[in-house]
């Protein structure tokens, strides 16, 4: 993918707060507001935008991303390319926000859409999962039912016995949806073995990140009848070789890997390694979903429902309809 080295830029960076409709709970964390670092790059009257949420379990926060980007302001404004950015910043929310702004700006300066610059076909709507936070079984079933037209549902689980009731309640409420569960590192090997008959009985199609980072060896020799996805266990391409033989699916998130360039490379590298791919998000507004939708064009599983949890969204927003996410071209890229 060729890219421009763009000089004489004007950089603006800010942290934005986007309140959630209701608190969102996963293993070990509860959110009430979604913070993002917002980057704008201006050149010749054109403005490129990008956002990053960071990686909460690595203490990669929007506030720290703001400090990183402000410390590099003179370097960035003097001139930068998507290629040189890979060396300027490590993977994480800061690089993701800045790189997505660069993609957007280059698209506007050249008149070539980002999908074309990335060597992709014109984007199609993507079937996306809709997520139920870890609540009572009854509340999770009600949340699943409230997703009108949803064809795929993902359940946040916590490694507690109530997880079995949560899965059964949602399956009873939504007998025909594709169903996944996400432990966010919250299971033990014994718990996964105990829960497996329930997962099979309820036709769960994917188990995401059952064990903690560093405990991937617990999957050695584990014969799962259901594909297992790595999320926290994989940040960027360098982690992919360690997944082989343990995981079946790689969850790519732009905040983890540091932007669209690495996200696309991860999808291709995972497929070359015989793994399936999934694109996810660390929550965010529609501006964060738009570049991820390009990665989603290469993925078997898509989980880009972050904006549905927000009280408000961007003025131009992605659309959710009949279980699909569609990104309008005027939003980004």
Buried (B, 14 or more C-beta within 10 A) or exposed (E): EEBBEBEEBEBBBEBEEBEBEEEBBBBEEEBEEBBBBBBBBBBEEBBBBBBBBBBBBBEBBBEBBBEBBEEBBEEBBEEBBBBBBBEBBEBBBBBBBBBBBBBBBBBBBEEEBBBBBBEBEEBEBBBBBBBBBBBEBEBBBBBBEEBEEBBBBBBBBBBEEBBBBBBBBBBEBBEEBBBBBBBBBBBBBEBBEBBBEBBEEBBBBBBBBBBBBEBBEBBEEBEBEBBBBBBBBBBBBEBBEEBEEBBBBBBBBBBBBBBBBBBBBBBEBBBEEEBBBBBBBBBBBBBBBBBBBBBBBBBBBBBBBBBBBBEEBBEBBBEBEEBBBEBEBEBBB
